[in-house]
Amino acid sequence: MNNRTEELRKKYIQNPPEGMTANDIRNMSDSDLLDMDYFLHEDDDLEDDFGEEGFYIF
C-alpha cells in the first residue's frame, strides 16, 4: 500500500461516502479505493475549465 492509498483509506474510514460504511472502506482493494476517490471528485475542477477553452457567446 502506498502513502496516497493509506491517506485516502483513513479519510474515508473517518467519513465514508453515502451508502458505505467504514468497514466497506477497510475491505476495499487499493485500486477500488483510488477509483472511488476519482469518481467522487472528477467534477471538482469543472467550473475552472470553462473559462479557458469553454463556450463563448458573442
C-alpha positions as CSV (number, residue, x, y, z in Angstrom):
1,M,0.0,0.0,0.0
2,N,1.4,3.4,-0.9
3,N,1.0,6.7,1.0
4,R,-1.8,8.0,-1.2
5,T,-4.0,5.0,-0.6
6,E,-3.2,5.0,3.1
7,E,-4.3,8.6,3.4
8,L,-7.4,8.0,1.3
9,R,-8.4,5.0,3.3
10,K,-8.0,6.9,6.6
11,K,-10.0,9.8,5.2
12,Y,-12.9,7.6,4.0
13,I,-12.9,5.4,7.1
14,Q,-13.5,8.6,9.2
15,N,-16.1,9.9,6.8
16,P,-17.4,7.2,4.5
17,P,-19.3,8.3,1.3
18,E,-23.1,8.0,1.4
19,G,-24.2,4.4,1.3
20,M,-20.9,2.9,2.5
21,T,-19.5,2.0,5.9
22,A,-16.1,2.3,7.4
23,N,-15.9,-1.5,7.2
24,D,-16.6,-1.3,3.4
25,I,-13.7,1.1,3.0
26,R,-11.3,-1.1,5.1
27,N,-12.1,-4.1,2.8
28,M,-11.7,-2.3,-0.5
29,S,-8.7,-3.0,-2.7
30,D,-6.3,-0.1,-3.3
31,S,-7.4,0.0,-6.9
32,D,-11.1,0.3,-5.9
33,L,-10.3,2.9,-3.4
34,L,-8.5,5.1,-5.9
35,D,-11.3,4.6,-8.5
36,M,-13.9,5.6,-5.9
37,D,-11.9,8.7,-5.0
38,Y,-11.5,9.7,-8.7
39,F,-15.2,9.4,-9.4
40,L,-16.2,11.3,-6.3
41,H,-14.0,14.2,-7.3
42,E,-13.9,14.1,-11.1
43,D,-16.1,17.2,-11.5
44,D,-14.4,19.3,-8.7
45,D,-12.5,21.5,-11.2
46,L,-15.2,21.6,-13.8
47,E,-16.1,25.3,-13.2
48,D,-12.4,26.3,-13.7
49,D,-12.2,24.7,-17.1
50,F,-15.0,26.6,-18.8
51,G,-13.1,29.9,-18.8
52,E,-10.1,28.6,-20.6
53,E,-11.4,26.9,-23.7
54,G,-15.1,26.9,-23.0
55,F,-18.3,28.1,-24.6
56,Y,-18.5,31.7,-25.6
57,I,-21.4,33.7,-27.0
58,F,-20.5,36.9,-28.9
